[in-house]
Amino acid sequence: MQQDREHPLYYLDAETLLVATYIWVDDELKALQAQDFKLPPKQKHQKATLAELLTLAIFLLLQGQDLAKGYLAAKTTLKAYFPSLPHLSRFYRVLQKAQGLLAHLAMRLSGGQGLL
């Protein structure tokens, strides 16, 4: 087995990775709320949850996809998982407001405290 292909995430299909990422992100957000961490407020007319939007961002980054191109493709190909995704500009606004939270999640993943 090649050295770069030993990580368990390499063997997950996209659907399993997406579901595992959502569960992990949702659990992390709930744990942070239990510690009185203030999550970014929901934007006006925002239908997708913060967990869904962060999941999609992390999923696209784990897949090595360009965030904008991957997001636009996900609006059609992943509609069953994300039925109410906002426009790309609103997605970016949510990510910008949640950049500290996204950095925290990235640190947890990079420290081995992540999906598997």
N, C-alpha and C positions, 0 to 999 in steps of 0.2 A: 504494500500500500504506500502511495506517495505521501510524503510528509505533510503537504498542504491539504490533503483530503482526509485527515483523521478526525476533524471536528465533527461532532454529531449533527450540527446544522447542515452539513454538506449533503447528508442523506435524506433530508426532509423534502417532500414534494412541496410545491408552492402553497397548496391549500392547507396542509398541516402547519407549515411555517406561519401562514397568515393567522390561523386560529390560535396557535401557541403564542404568537406575538400579541394578539388582542387580549388573551387571558392574562398574560404577564403584565401588560401595560395597565389594564383595568385593575388588577390586584395591587400594583404599585401605586396607582392614583388613590385607591381606597386606603391604603396604608398611610400615605402622606396626609390625607384628610384626617385620619384618626389621630395623627400627631399635630393637628391644628395647622397644617401647611395650607396656605391660601392658594387655591388653583386659579388660573386666569378666568375672569368672568366670561360667561357665554356671550358671544357677539349677538347683536340684533339680528333676528331672523335666522340664527344658526340652528339647523336641524340635526346635523351630525354631531355626535358627542365628541368631547375632547379626546376620549380614549380611542374612538374610531379614527380621528384625524392623526393622532400621534402614532397609532398602529400603522396606518398607511404610510406615513413618512418613514418610520423605522423599517417597515417591510421593503419599501422601495430602495432604501439605502443598503439594507442587507443583501438585496438582489443586485446591487451595483448599478442601478438604473438612475438616469438623470431624473431629478425630482419633478420637473415640469412635464417632461414627456411621459414619465411613468404615471403621474397623477392624471393626466388627460386620457391616457390609455385605460387606467383603472376605472374612470367614470363609466366606461362602457363594459370592459371585460370583467370587472369585479362588482357590477351593479347588484348582484345577488347578496353580496356581503356588505356593501355600502350603498344602500338605496337612496340616500339623501345627501350626497356630497355637494358642497358649495362650489361656486366658481373658483377658478385657480387663484385669483387675487385674494379672495376671502380666506382660502386655505393658507396662503402665505401670511396673511395678517394674523391668523390664529397661531401659526408656528412662530411668528415673530414675538407675539405676546407670551408664548410658552417656551421661549428659547432657554431659559434657566431650567425649566422642568425637563426639556428635551436633553439638555446637557447632563442633568442628573441621571436620567434614564440611560444615556450613552455610557456614563461612568459605571453605572451598575452592570451593564452588559459587558463592558471591557474588563471589569474586575472579576468576571466569572460568576456574578450573582444574577444571572439572567435566565433565559428561556429553559435551558435543560440542566 
